[in-house]
Amino acid sequence: MTIFDRTIQLLSRSLDLRGARQQVIAANIANEETPKYRAKDLNFGQALANAQQGKLPISLVSTNAQHFGPQGTGYQRVLGQLEDVPAGDLPLDANSVNIELEMAKMSDNAQQYNTAATIIGMKFKGLLSAIREGR
């Protein structure tokens, strides 16, 4: 048994993945003027939803106790998928970055990151209160 329940583990991994997605979005914005640059996005929502339902990506079987296995358990094995953002008509420089869309994604991602951070902070306050015997 662990002191950190599944919710804290899920929120922790969500913070890691949202931070990584923020970097991908920032790279898109920074390369708005770069010819032939293709916008990317880090998708992980479905992978986290599957992990929450107990459907982890793959599980490996160890045939020897000295074999190295995957690092972390459960949610720590959830990874994002880096994908190209589909582009419609490309301008002459063949850059697929839509600055308005990227700014909206950045704002939404930051909001969800802040929400997860607030919830995990409340969970830790509850644990601290229990440790201090409710004082």
N, C-alpha and C positions, 0 to 999 in steps of 0.2 A: 504494500500500500504506500502511496505517496501523499505528501501533504498538499501537493499541487494537483487539483482535480483536472478533469478533461477540459473544462472551460478555460482554465488558465493556460493549459498547454495549447489549446486551439488559438486563443488570443495571442499568445506569445509568437506562435508560428505565423499568424496573420500579420503581426507587426513586422516581422522579418521580411515577409514577402511584399508587403506594402512599401517598405523602405526600398527594396530592390526595384519595385515598379516605379517608384518616384524617380529613381536614377535613370531608368529607361526613358521615361517621359521627358525628363530634363535634357537628356541627350537629344531627343527628337527636337525640342525647342531650340537647343543650341545649334543644331544643324539645319535650321529652317532655310538658310541661304546656300547650303552646300549642294552643288549640282549632283544629280543622280542619287541623292541620299533617299533611302526608303525608310519611312517611319516604322517603328516596331512597338510592340506592346507585350507585357508580361501577363499572361493569363494563368490564374491559379484558383479561381472561384470554384470550378467543378471539382478539382482535386481536393480542396478543403472540405467541400460538401460530402464527397465520397468518404473521406477520412472520418468525418463526424459520424457517418452512418456505419463505420467499421469496415469500409471497403478500402483497404490500403492498397497502394499500387501493386507491389509484389512482395511475397515473403520468401526468403531464401532459407534453405535447409542446410544446416551445418553437419558435415559428416565427421568432423573431428573437433574436439573442444579447443584446439589451438588455432583454428581458422578465424580469420577476421570476418566479422559480419558488417552489415550496414550500421552506420553511426546513428545513434538516437533511436527512439522508439516512437511508434505511432505517428503523430503529427510532424515530427522532425524529418520524416522521410517524404513529406509532401513537397514537391518541387513545382515551380512555375514553368510554363511553356512560353519561350520567346518566339513570337510570331510576327511576320510582316503585317502591317495594317493595310487592308485592301484599299487601293486607290482607284478613283474614277479617271477622269480626264487629267492627264498630267500636263503641267506647263512646259514651256520650251526647255527649261533646265532639267526636266525629268525628276524633280524633287517631289515626293509624295506627302510632305509634312503640311498639315492643315493646322495653322497656329491656333485658331479658335477652338477646334476640337481638342488639341493637346492641352490648352489652358483649362478647358472644362474637365478633361480627364484628371489633370493635376489637382484641381480644386476638389473634385469628388474623392480622389484617392487620399488627399490630405484630411478631408473630413472623416472618412472611414478610419484612417489611422488614428486620428484624435479620439474618435469614439471608442475604438478598441483599447487605446491607452487609458482612457478614463475608466472604462469598465474594469480593466485589470488592476488599476490603482484602487478601485473600490474593493475588489476581492482581497488585495493585500492589506487594506485597512481592516477588513473583517478578520483576517488571520491575525493581524497584530493585536486587535481587540481581544480575540480569543486567547492569545498568548499572555496578555496582560490581565486576564481573568475579567474582562468586561469593564475595566476602569477607564 
